[in-house]
Amino acid sequence: MQEIRFVCPKCGQKLECELKMAGQKIQCPACKNSINVPNPYPPTAKLPRVRSNSAEQIE
């Protein structure tokens, strides 16, 4: 089981939870602050779509 470790931004409590919880809200057990579990992977950039001319033939 993979886990993610992070700290509460309000009280500094060290927290850990399962990786599948990334992006979900939890409550800090120390200060009861509502926290979004951080995603350890950066979001993927959306690349522009490239149009191709399907009528064009390659010889």
N, C-alpha and C positions, 0 to 999 in steps of 0.2 A: 504494500500500500504506500503510495507516494503522499507526502505531506508538505504543506507550505507553512513556513514560519514567518511571523510578522509581529509588529508591536501595535498596541492601541495608540492611535494618535493623540488621545486625550490624556491618558494616565501613564502610558509607557509600559503597561503590562505586556510581558512576552506571551504570545499566543501561537498555537499551532492547530491546524485542522487538515482534513483530507483535501487533496488537490481538487477533487470534484466539487468542492465548495467555493472555488474561485468565482468571483463575481456576485456571490450571494451576500445577503445581510445577516450578520450575527450580532449578538449582544456580548459586550466585554463582561466576563464574569467578575471583574474587579470593580469597575465603575458604572456598569450597566449602560455604557454608551453604545449606540447603534453604529456598527462598522461594516463597510463593504470589504469582504475578503479580497485582497489584491490578486490580480492575475499575474503569475510569474512570467508569462510569455507576452512579449509585446504584440500589439495588434498588427495584423498584416496590412500593408499598404494596398490600397485599391489602385490597380494599374489601369490606364486608359485602354479602352477597347480599340483594336485596330480593325478597320474595315478592309475587306479584300474585294476586288472586282471579280466576281465569279464568271463573268462573260469573257474575261481575258484568257486567252489560250497561250500556253507556253510551248514553243517549238524547239 
